[in-house]
Amino acid sequence: TPKPSSAASDVYKRQLKNLSEIYLMKHMIEWSFSSDTYEKGMKQFLETGGPAPEGVTTLGRWHAPGSKTGFHLVEGATADVTKLTSQWASLVDLNITPVVDDEEATEGLKHQFG
């Protein structure tokens, strides 16, 4: 099997990078503050509003009353979502789950079951 040339390989890598930059995906980010970082985190949130960086759209954000946990649903390229999570990573434990809505799930399920 012939190997692709280095130039062809570089083109392929650039195309993949371009696709990852334009493919927007939804991510559910669950955060949880520790008792040690809660106050600092709440002050940072009150001062900044916790804005998403350019390239990331906030679809919703929820705080669980009486706890140190919350959820942030965002849409963006994975690299841009990483910019958001890295802003808070020193203060919170994060659980990030790629998610799809019903329409997207239905489209995918049709291929297997439909």
N, C-alpha and C positions, 0 to 999 in steps of 0.2 A: 504494500500500500504506500503510495507516494505521500511524503510529508508536505504540508503546506509551507510555502516560503516564509521567511521571517517577516517580509513586508505584508503578505496576506494575513499572517497571524496578528500583526499589529493592527491591521484594518479591522479584523474581526473583534479584537479586544476593544477598539474604539467604538465600534457599533454596539457592543454589549454595554459599554459604559454609557453611551448616549441613551440606550433603551432604559437603563436603570434610572437615569436622570429624569426621563419624561413619564415613566410609568408610576402613576400615583396609586398608592395602596393605603387602605385604612388600617390604623393600628389602635388597639385599646391599650392604654398605658394605665396600669394600676400602680399607685404609689403608696408607700407606707413610711411615715416618719418614725424615728425612735424617740424616746423621751429626751434624749440628749440633743437632738437636732430640731425638735418640733418648734420651739420658740424662734430660732434663727430662720427656719423655713417659712413660718407664718409671717415674720417681719419682711422677708424677701418677697413673698407673694403680695403682701399689702403695698409694698413700695413699687413693685414693678407690674403687678397684675398677671405675672406669669405668661407673658406673650410668647406665642410660637414664632420661631424664626421665619425669615422669608422662605417660601417654598412649602410651608406647612400651614394647613388650614385647621383651625379648631372647629370640630363638628359638635362638640359638647364637652362639658366638664362638670363633674359632680363630686361633692364632698360628703363623706359619710359622717353625719352628726354624732358627736360623742366618741369619735375615734380619731386616729391619726392617719386615716386612709382615705383615698379618693381615686377617681377615675377621670381620664382625659382621653376622649376619642378624637383622633387627628387623622388627616389625610395628607399624604405627601410621599415623595421619593424616600426610600429607606435612608439614604445618606442625610437628607434634611431632617428626618425624624431623629436620627442619631445626634444631630446638633442640639435639638430640643432636650433630649434625655440627658445629654452630657452636662447641660446647664444645672441639673438638679441631682446628678448622680452622687455627689459628695454628701448630700443631705438626706436622701431617701433610698429605700430599697425599691427597685422597679421590677415590675413584671410586664413585659410587652408582648402582646399577642396580635398577630395579623388577623384581621376579621373581614368578612364580606357581608353585604346586606342580603335580604331575601332575593332580590332580583338577580344579583350575581350568583348566589347559591343555586337558584332555580336553573340558571343557564348552565352551570357546571353539572348539576345533577341530571339534567335532560340527556347529556351525552352518555351517562352510565345507565340510567334507568328509564329514560323517556322514549 
